[in-house]
Structure formats: C-alpha cells, structure tokens
C-alpha cells in the first residue's frame, strides 16, 4: 500500500472518483430511459411499443450503476451515507417506489390484457416521473447543503422540475437515434422543447452553487482558477449551439447526424457534473464532511478496492456488450 503514497489520502480519493463516475454513468444511461417514460403521454399506442423496444435491452442494466454508487457510498463513506440518506429519506423512498412501479409496469404492460395496457402505460409514466422528480429534489437539497428551509426547499423543487425536463430531453435524443419515420420526427420536436429545461437547469445550478459557500465562490472566481475552468462553460456553450443547430436540420436524409444530439446531450451532462464535482471537492457532505473525514479505515478500503477491481470491469463489460449487440434501430419487443 505504501507504493502509492499515503493510503489515507489516495484510497478515499479513489473511491470518491469511482462513486462520482458511477453516478454520472447512471444519470446519462438511466436518464434517457427515464426520459422515454416521461414522454409516454405524448405518443400513440404503437409509438409507445416502439419506445419501450428502444430501451428494453438496457433499462434494467442501467440501474446497476445506481446500486453501485449507493453501495460505494455505504462501504467507503458510511458516516456520509447515514447523513445524506437521513436528510433525504422521503425523496429516496419516493425514488425507490417509482423505480419499483416502473419495473412492474414495464413487464406487465406487455403481458396484461389489451383493456389493461393503457393503465400500465400510465403506471410506467408515473414511475418515471416519481423517480425523476425525486432525484432532482435530492440534487437541489444536496447543493443547498441538506438544510431544510423555505428557500432550499423551493430551489430543490426547481431543480426537480429542470432535471425531469432534462431527462425527457436526453430521452428524446435517444429516440432520435433509435427510431425512424414519424416517431423520429416527434422525438426531434420533443427535444427542441426539452433543451430549454437542460439549459435553464444548468444555468440555475451554476449560478446557485457558488452562492452556497464562500469556499466554492473563491474556487470559481479566483485567478488563475477562472482561466483553468474556462473550458467548461465554453464547451457547454458549444454543445448547446451544436444541439440547436442539429435539431433545426433533423431528421436528416439517410438518418445522418442521428447519433450527434445524444452525444452532445451526454457531453453537456458530463460537463455539468465535472463543474459540480470541482465545486464540492473535497466534501462528500457539503461543507460538513470531507471524503477523508467520512472514509472507512484504509485497511477496509483496500479490501473493498480489490473487490471493486473485479465487479467494475464485469459491469462495464456487460454494459458494453448490451449496447453493442442491440445497436441500430429499435424493432418490435417480443416476449415469445
């Protein structure tokens, strides 16, 4: 362990990085399939079947990243796990209820009698909405330091709305990639409307985060930090312009550029996440606990790291395998 320097420093940092990457991958991957569920009321029955087919091979595996992120928080930062989940108990319960409802509705809508199918469609939408709203509310409360006041509660509601629209946007971008004909045209229109939720949400979080802490304000406004950080807003503006430019020209002939809106939306999410990670580091509980204070003993972390070295590649492998095998346009989802 001494080969890498002080394990009390690099082990907490490593697990914080792994947890952050897991959360980021979850937000992008489960974000688009939650977004597809949020768009359900805008589609016809046949279009809903094709939308389900576009996420069918992936949605269950996408949620693995949430399990991994929460698991890493529990075993690597148990004190922070207790603090965060205690403060966010109700939205976490709401999120889990939504995820369960989505899973049940996903399976039952195909197997239920035709007369009951629409009810399960609404259940799938409701589960997607509950999960998205709960995650957005938790994000807002985390940014505000997990303190419940009227101001922080209001900000959390705003982030809940913006994240929900953001998920619908990345879901629409996914449908542009995975569908064709009339549904693809609709997905372009949905993405045109949804992009404003992403832009306004990122702007609100970017403006609010430095105001929550003088430490964060200093990190973003001091020199030469401003110079080093300038690529984040510049690249974000380029992505926003690129998304706007592409959506004005889609769907394109021969399905050109259909991948690019999803790539740019993903890049925008990544850039926003990097900005947040920079703002809050080294704290795992904003302005209360650093990753070094909340971490388990180095000996425990080292043992957990060995296990992670086996689990993480397996998750990456089957995720990559699923997206490789089921690449291309979505077809009918069959259970026979």
LINZIDA-V493171 format. One record per backbone hydrogen bond with DSSP energy under -1.0 kcal/mol. CO is the residue of the C=O (numbers start at 1). NH is the residue of the N-H. Records with the same first field share a line. If there is no record, write none. Layout:
CO=NH ; NH
//
This chain:
1=4
2=5
6=9 ; 10
7=11
9=13
10=14
11=15
12=16
13=17
14=18
15=19
16=20
17=21
18=22
19=23
20=24
21=25
22=26
23=27
24=28
25=29
26=30
28=32
29=33
30=34
31=35
32=36
33=37
34=38
35=39
37=40
39=42
40=43
44=48
45=49
46=50
47=51
48=52
49=53
50=54
52=56
55=58 ; 59
58=62
59=63
61=64
62=65
63=67
64=68
65=69
66=70
67=71
68=72
69=73
70=74
71=75
72=76
73=77
76=296
77=81
78=82
79=83
80=84
81=85
82=86
83=87
84=88
88=92
89=93
90=94
91=95
92=96
93=97
94=98
95=99
96=100
97=101
98=102
99=103
100=104
101=105
102=106
103=107
104=108
105=109
107=111
108=112
113=116
116=120
117=121
118=122
119=123
120=124
121=125
122=126
123=127
124=128
125=129
126=130
127=131
128=132
129=133
130=134
131=135
132=136
133=137
134=138
135=139
136=140
137=141
138=142
139=143
140=144
141=146
142=145
149=153
150=154
151=155
152=156
153=157
154=158
155=159
156=160
157=161
158=162
159=163
160=164
161=165
162=166
163=167
164=168
165=169
166=170
167=171
168=172
169=173
170=174
171=175
172=176
173=177
174=178
175=179
178=330
181=185
182=186
183=187
184=188
185=189
186=190
187=191
188=192
189=193
190=194
191=195
194=198
195=199
196=200
197=201
198=202
199=203
200=204
201=205
202=206
203=207
204=208
205=209
209=212
213=217
214=218
215=219
216=220
217=221
218=222
222=226
224=228
225=229
229=232
230=234
231=235
232=236
233=237
234=238
235=239
236=240
237=241
238=242
239=243
240=244
241=245
242=246
243=247
244=248
246=249
252=255
253=256
255=258
259=263
260=264
261=265
262=266
263=267
264=268
265=269
266=270
267=271
268=272
269=273
270=274
271=275
272=276
273=277
274=278
275=279
276=280
277=281
280=283
282=291
285=288 ; 289
289=284 ; 285
290=294
297=301
298=302
299=303
300=304
301=305
302=306
303=307
304=308
305=309
307=310 ; 311
308=312
310=314
311=315
312=316
313=317
314=318
315=319
316=320
317=321
318=322
319=323
320=324
321=325
322=326
324=327
//
